[in-house]
C-alpha cells in the first residue's frame, strides 16, 4: 500500500510539472491577450480654433475611423502658440492610443525653427498619415483695384506704409509668403497675424485687411461669390478648383511655391501594437472613395502619403522653412 501511494504521488508530481512546462511553452499571446483598441473614446486634438479649414478634415477622419474600428472618435480644439499647446497637451496624456494629434505643415515643419524654447520635438511624434494637401491662394478684398499680381504690386507701391497683409497665424507659410512677397518687390506692407484661418478670412471679407495668403478651403466659396478676389495660387500646378487662376511659379516665382497640409500623428511612446492598428486604419480610410469624395467636395486634395514617406517629406520641408526662418529673422515666443 505504501509503495502504491508513493507511486501515485510521484505520478501526480510528474503530471503537474508536465502541465507547467506546457503552459510555459505556449505563445505569450495565449497568456495575456492585449486589450482591445480602442477601449474608450479616442480624442483627435486640433491645434487651432474651431471653424477653420482643418475642421472638415478632422471631422471626416473621426467619422471614418470610428466606422472602421467600431470606436468613438471625438475632436478637441486646443488652440494657442501656433499648435504648440496642442502638441504638449497630447504628450502629457497617457500614450495608450486614445489621444492623437492633428498637426499642420506649419506646426510640424516651421515651429522647430521658429521657437527657441520648444517644449516638444518632432521625434516625440510618429507620422501616421498626411491627410489632405492644398495650395494657399493670394486673395484681396474687392475694393482693391487689382486683378493680377503685377497690378497688385503696383497698387501696394502706390500706398507705401499703408497696406497690410493677413496671415492665418504667425510663423506659418501664410506669413512667410507675405514676407517674401514684400522682399521680392520691395514693398512696405505690415503683417497682421490671426489665430486661425476663420478669423483671418472674416477680416479679409470685412476689408479690415486688404490682402493675404489664405487657405483655399476657407476662401473658395467667397471667391465664387465675388466677395474675395483671387490673384494666384501657391502650388506648382494649377488647382483643379481654380483652373483659371495662375500659379506663382507661372508668374516667374517658382521659389515661392508651397502647399499646406493637415496630418495625423501619434505619440512615439504609443505601444507598437496600437501604432500598427492606427496606421492600418488610417491607410484604409485614406483609400475609401466615400472619404475622398467628401473632402474633395470641400476643395481638398486627399493624400496617399503615410508612414516613412510622410516622414521624409516632413524632413525636406523642415529644412526649407529653416532657411526661410533664418532669412526673415523670425522669432516666436511660447
Secondary structure, 3 states (H helix, E strand, C coil): CHHHHHHHHHHHHHHHHHHHHHHHHCCHHHHCCCCCCCCCCEEEEECCCCCCHHHHHHHHHHHHHHHHHCCCEEEEECCCHHHHHHHHHHHHCCCCCCEEEEEEHHHHHHHHHHECCCCCCHHHEEEEEEEEEEEEEEEEECCCCCCCHHHHHHHHHCCCCCCEEEECCCCCHHHHHHHHHHHHCCCCCEEEECCCHHHHHHHHHHCCCCEEEEEHHHHHHHHHCCCEEEEEECCCCCCCCCCCCCECCCCCCHHHCCEEEEEEEEECCCCHHHHHHHHHHHHHHHHCHHHHHHHHCCCCEECCCEHHHHHHHHHHHHHHHHHHHHHHCCCECC
